């Protein structure tokens, strides 16, 4: 299973490293890992291994519910959010080619499908 997630985990680690090494970014002491993929023990282990010596890695409980909880809080009190746009953003690209991954006798279809 670890081999399946390896390329994605490495890209995440690389992106975090690039941000931390950017001359525009200073004084970061905490790394919050949130979202659905943050529940992955593989990702958690690798992020902690790579960055816990320089950052405090924080993974809230029920990370998949973080956005939902924020939406509920905002619905109850819209003034709770005073900034709606992040100063820094990032883009994501998608590889649409079919990739065959050796899975110990079988293959895994890693094709991205539109819903």
Secondary structure as GFF3:
##gff-version 3
##sequence-region A 1 115
A	DSSP	alpha_helix	2	21	.	.	.	ID=ss1
A	DSSP	beta_strand	30	32	.	.	.	ID=ss2
A	DSSP	three_ten_helix	36	39	.	.	.	ID=ss3
A	DSSP	alpha_helix	41	51	.	.	.	ID=ss4
A	DSSP	beta_strand	56	58	.	.	.	ID=ss5
A	DSSP	three_ten_helix	63	65	.	.	.	ID=ss6
A	DSSP	alpha_helix	66	76	.	.	.	ID=ss7
A	DSSP	three_ten_helix	78	80	.	.	.	ID=ss8
A	DSSP	beta_strand	100	102	.	.	.	ID=ss9
A	DSSP	beta_strand	107	109	.	.	.	ID=ss10
###
